[in-house]
Amino acid sequence: MKNHFVALFSALLLSTVAIPNLVHAQGSMAAARPHIDKAKEAAWRPKDGLNDLTKLYETVRAPALDPKGPVETGPGSADQRRMPPRPDWYQEPAKVFDNLYWLGSWGSASRIPTQGQLSPGGQSTWAVKTSAGLILIDSGYDFSAPTLITDGLKKVGGDPTQIKYVIISHAHSDRYWGSKYLQDTDKARIILSEADWNAMEKSPETNDLKPKKDMVATDGMKLTLGDTTLTMYLTPGHSPGTISTLVPLKDGNERHLGAVWGSINATLYGHGFRNGPTLADVDKMWIASATRFMDIANKAGADTYLTIHPFYDNAIEKIHLLQYRKPGDPNIMVNKDNLNRFLTIIKECTEANLARIELPSHGATGQ
């Protein structure tokens, strides 16, 4: 009899613990749903497949829809240096505006690497042409930089020896591993935020591919080269000091303003280093960054989204179509609505992820 009451008491005790947790999980999904719906609405354009952003939506919403919700993972292992076959990454360079070239690798909504060696997002390197040389945004990998950047610039009539600056949007291998090659070969100045220089130094990734510390970007910092001024903003959340950049664009007699948003997901760990105390803290940073940069971009008149991962916005498909453009036709890359939709999806899906995060158990530190 005594054992029976002990068992009954234990069952009742467990139920009082389990039921609140169950309610919390259901409540957090309910709180996440309005944000998911807003992101979905921003993503889908049924009569305009070229401007479809559902791949972005499906990627960023995924943690919120997981039955367990977002999970704080460990640091993982360092990204391993590799040399994938050329067909797995090569893409022809392209002139996108009169003063802007795309020198990236492929990974489009219709053509995804199959060997699992590269992110299906593809990698963008943007080359901004000025009256006094070139400014690059990101460098891609070490194995691809000589082909995509050096040879790519020559193919579009550029001179790689005129690369003066390379802005690294964040300190992950797909962004900076090619920068040491550009620093050594073309004497390019390398720019990261202080937080990301520090993160890179601490990263377990191979030191052979880390550029020598050089210029430090600060929030709102302007970089002027000849007749062109880029403006950099610190938008932490994907890395401790992610950079997002506004880029003046020329298209015949028209003037536009491009916006390079620094990444896709909020991450607690990035390539071996920690971005914040907890995943919830990092989500809050990313939400604040997206909200702020959207406001900055809108007030500045930005009307063109310049992707760092072409998979998510059909950028390669659009760039391909530019060759069919007739004189007087609008530039297919110019679309203010796309910029706002992209950042809305980032913000709302991250809000949904945050809503799904369970409160830590008693005694958990989150460290």
C-alpha positions in Angstrom: 0.0 0.0 0.0 2.8 2.4 0.9 4.4 1.7 -2.4 1.1 2.4 -4.2 0.9 5.9 -2.5 4.5 6.7 -3.3 3.9 5.8 -7.0 0.7 7.8 -7.1 2.4 10.8 -5.5 5.2 10.6 -8.0 2.8 10.4 -10.9 1.0 13.5 -9.7 4.2 15.4 -9.2 5.4 14.5 -12.7 2.1 15.7 -14.1 2.3 19.1 -12.4 5.7 19.5 -14.0 4.8 18.1 -17.4 1.6 19.9 -18.0 3.0 23.5 -17.7 5.8 22.5 -20.1 3.3 21.2 -22.6 1.2 24.3 -22.3 4.3 26.5 -22.8 5.3 24.6 -25.9 1.8 25.0 -27.4 1.6 28.6 -26.4 5.0 29.4 -28.0 3.8 27.9 -31.3 0.7 30.0 -31.1 2.9 33.0 -30.5 5.1 32.0 -33.5 2.3 31.5 -36.0 1.4 35.2 -36.7 5.1 35.8 -37.5 5.3 32.7 -39.8 2.1 33.9 -41.6 3.6 37.4 -42.2 6.8 35.9 -43.5 4.9 33.5 -45.8 2.8 36.4 -47.2 6.0 38.3 -47.9 7.6 35.3 -49.6 5.1 34.2 -52.2 4.2 36.0 -55.4 2.0 33.6 -57.4 2.2 35.6 -60.6 5.9 36.5 -60.4 8.0 33.3 -59.9 11.2 35.2 -60.6 10.8 37.2 -57.5 9.7 34.2 -55.4 11.4 34.2 -52.0 9.9 30.9 -50.6 13.4 29.2 -50.5 14.5 31.9 -48.0 11.2 31.6 -46.1 11.5 27.8 -45.8 15.1 28.0 -44.6 14.6 30.7 -41.9 11.3 29.4 -40.6 12.6 25.8 -40.2 13.6 26.0 -36.5 10.3 27.5 -35.5 8.4 24.6 -37.2 10.5 21.9 -35.7 8.4 20.0 -33.0 11.2 20.6 -30.5 11.6 24.3 -31.5 15.0 25.9 -32.0 17.8 24.1 -30.3 21.1 25.5 -28.9 23.8 23.4 -30.6 27.4 23.2 -29.7 30.3 24.9 -31.5 30.8 22.0 -33.9 34.0 21.5 -35.8 35.9 24.0 -37.9 35.1 24.3 -41.6 37.5 21.9 -43.4 39.6 23.2 -46.3 38.7 21.4 -49.6 38.9 21.6 -53.3 35.5 20.7 -54.9 35.3 19.9 -58.6 35.0 23.0 -60.7 31.5 22.1 -62.0 30.3 22.1 -58.4 30.9 25.9 -58.1 31.9 27.7 -61.3 29.6 30.4 -62.7 30.4 32.9 -65.4 31.0 36.5 -64.2 28.5 39.1 -65.2 28.0 42.9 -65.4 24.9 43.8 -63.4 25.1 47.6 -63.4 27.4 50.0 -65.1 29.5 50.0 -62.0 28.8 46.6 -60.5 29.9 43.1 -61.4 28.9 39.7 -59.9 31.8 37.3 -59.4 30.1 34.5 -57.5 29.6 30.8 -57.4 26.3 29.0 -58.3 23.6 27.7 -56.1 20.3 28.7 -57.6 16.7 27.7 -56.9 16.8 25.4 -59.9 20.4 24.1 -59.8 21.7 22.9 -56.5 25.1 21.2 -55.8 24.6 17.5 -55.4 27.8 16.3 -53.8 27.2 18.0 -50.5 30.6 19.8 -50.6 29.3 23.3 -50.8 26.4 25.3 -49.4 23.5 25.2 -51.9 23.2 29.0 -51.2 26.1 29.7 -53.6 28.4 32.6 -52.8 28.3 36.2 -54.1 31.3 38.5 -54.5 30.3 41.9 -55.7 32.8 44.2 -57.4 32.1 47.9 -57.3 33.8 49.9 -60.0 34.9 53.4 -59.1 37.0 56.1 -60.8 40.0 55.0 -58.6 39.8 51.2 -58.5 37.6 48.4 -57.3 35.8 47.7 -54.0 34.9 44.0 -53.4 32.2 42.8 -51.0 33.3 39.3 -49.8 35.9 37.0 -51.4 34.4 33.5 -51.5 36.7 30.5 -50.9 40.4 30.2 -51.3 40.0 27.6 -54.1 37.6 29.8 -56.1 39.0 33.3 -55.7 41.7 33.1 -58.4 39.2 31.8 -60.9 36.0 33.7 -60.0 37.7 37.0 -59.0 41.0 37.3 -60.8 40.0 35.6 -64.0 36.4 36.7 -63.7 37.3 40.4 -63.6 39.5 40.0 -66.7 36.5 38.4 -68.5 34.3 41.4 -67.9 37.0 43.9 -68.7 38.2 44.7 -65.2 41.7 44.7 -63.8 42.2 42.7 -60.6 45.3 44.7 -59.7 42.9 47.6 -59.1 41.2 45.9 -56.2 41.8 48.4 -53.4 39.4 47.2 -50.7 37.6 44.0 -49.7 34.7 44.3 -47.2 34.0 41.0 -45.5 30.4 40.8 -44.4 31.1 38.3 -41.7 33.9 36.0 -40.5 32.9 32.7 -41.9 34.9 30.7 -44.4 32.6 31.2 -47.4 33.1 35.0 -46.9 36.7 35.4 -46.1 38.8 32.4 -47.1 39.7 34.1 -50.4 40.7 37.4 -48.8 44.2 36.4 -47.9 44.9 35.6 -51.5 43.7 39.1 -52.5 45.7 40.6 -49.7 48.8 38.9 -50.8 48.4 39.1 -54.5 46.7 42.4 -55.1 47.7 44.2 -51.9 44.0 44.8 -51.2 43.0 46.3 -47.9 40.7 43.9 -45.9 37.8 45.3 -43.8 35.9 43.6 -41.0 34.2 44.7 -37.8 36.4 44.6 -34.7 34.1 41.9 -33.3 34.6 39.7 -36.3 38.4 40.3 -36.5 38.4 39.0 -32.9 36.2 36.1 -33.8 38.3 35.2 -36.7 41.4 35.2 -34.5 39.8 32.8 -32.1 38.2 30.6 -34.7 39.7 27.0 -34.9 39.8 27.4 -38.7 43.2 27.1 -40.3 45.4 30.2 -39.8 46.8 29.8 -43.3 43.6 31.2 -44.7 43.2 34.1 -42.3 44.2 37.5 -43.6 46.4 39.7 -41.6 44.4 42.1 -39.5 43.8 45.3 -41.3 41.0 47.9 -41.4 38.2 47.9 -38.8 34.6 48.8 -39.9 32.5 50.9 -37.5 28.8 51.5 -37.5 27.9 54.0 -40.2 31.4 54.1 -41.5 31.8 55.5 -45.1 34.3 54.1 -47.5 35.1 56.5 -50.3 37.2 55.5 -53.4 37.3 57.9 -56.2 33.7 58.9 -57.2 31.9 56.3 -55.0 31.1 56.1 -51.3 29.8 52.9 -49.7 28.3 53.0 -46.2 28.7 50.1 -43.8 26.5 49.2 -40.8 27.1 46.7 -38.0 24.2 44.3 -37.9 25.2 41.5 -35.4 23.3 38.2 -35.1 24.8 35.9 -37.7 28.3 36.7 -36.4 29.3 39.1 -33.6 29.9 42.0 -36.0 28.1 41.2 -39.3 28.4 44.1 -41.8 25.6 45.2 -44.1 26.4 47.7 -46.8 24.7 50.4 -48.9 26.2 50.6 -52.5 25.5 53.4 -55.0 24.6 52.0 -58.4 24.7 53.4 -61.9 22.5 52.3 -64.8 22.8 54.6 -67.8 21.4 57.9 -66.7 19.6 56.3 -63.7 21.0 56.1 -60.2 20.0 53.4 -57.7 21.1 52.3 -54.3 21.9 48.6 -53.5 21.7 47.0 -50.1 23.8 44.0 -49.1 22.3 42.3 -46.1 25.1 40.5 -44.2 23.6 37.0 -44.0 20.5 34.7 -43.6 20.1 33.0 -40.1 20.8 34.1 -36.6 23.4 31.6 -35.2 24.6 30.9 -31.7 27.8 29.4 -33.0 29.5 30.4 -36.2 32.5 28.4 -37.5 33.7 27.6 -34.0 33.1 30.8 -32.1 30.1 31.9 -30.0 28.0 34.9 -31.1 26.2 35.6 -27.8 25.2 34.3 -24.4 22.1 32.3 -25.6 20.3 31.6 -28.8 17.5 33.8 -27.6 19.9 36.7 -27.2 21.3 36.1 -30.7 17.8 36.0 -32.1 17.0 39.3 -30.4 20.2 40.9 -31.9 19.2 39.6 -35.4 15.7 41.0 -35.1 17.0 44.3 -34.0 19.6 44.4 -36.8 17.0 43.5 -39.5 14.5 46.1 -38.2 17.2 48.8 -38.0 18.8 48.1 -41.4 15.4 48.0 -43.1 14.7 51.5 -41.7 18.1 52.7 -42.7 17.8 51.3 -46.2 14.3 52.8 -46.7 15.3 56.2 -45.5 18.4 56.2 -47.8 16.2 55.2 -50.8 17.6 51.7 -51.4 15.8 49.9 -54.2 18.0 46.9 -55.1 18.7 43.9 -53.0 22.3 42.5 -53.6 22.4 39.0 -52.3 25.3 37.2 -50.7 23.7 33.8 -51.4 22.0 33.7 -54.8 20.0 30.6 -54.0 17.5 32.5 -51.9 16.3 35.2 -54.4 16.9 33.7 -57.8 19.7 36.1 -58.4 21.5 33.9 -60.9 18.4 33.6 -63.0 17.9 37.3 -63.0 21.6 38.0 -63.8 21.3 35.5 -66.7 18.3 37.4 -68.1 20.2 40.7 -68.2 21.9 39.7 -71.4 18.5 39.8 -73.1 17.8 43.4 -71.9 17.0 45.9 -74.7 18.0 49.6 -74.6 15.5 51.4 -72.4 14.3 48.3 -70.6 14.4 48.5 -66.8 17.1 46.6 -64.9 15.5 43.5 -63.6 17.5 43.7 -60.4 15.9 46.9 -59.3 12.9 46.1 -57.0 12.4 48.0 -53.8 9.6 45.6 -52.8 12.1 42.6 -52.9 14.5 44.3 -50.5 11.7 45.0 -48.0 10.2 41.5 -48.4 13.6 39.8 -47.9 14.3 41.7 -44.6 10.7 41.2 -43.5 11.1 37.4 -43.9 14.3 37.5 -41.9 12.8 39.5 -39.1 9.4 37.7 -38.9 10.9 34.2 -39.1 13.5 35.1 -36.4 10.6 36.4 -34.3 8.9 33.1 -34.7 12.1 31.2 -33.7 12.4 33.3 -30.6 8.8 32.6 -29.7 9.4 28.9 -29.9 12.5 28.9 -27.6 11.7 27.1 -24.3 12.6 28.8 -21.0 15.8 27.2 -19.6 15.4 24.5 -17.0 16.2 25.3 -13.4 20.0 25.5 -13.0 20.7 25.9 -16.7 23.1 28.7 -17.5 22.9 28.8 -21.2 26.7 28.9 -21.4 
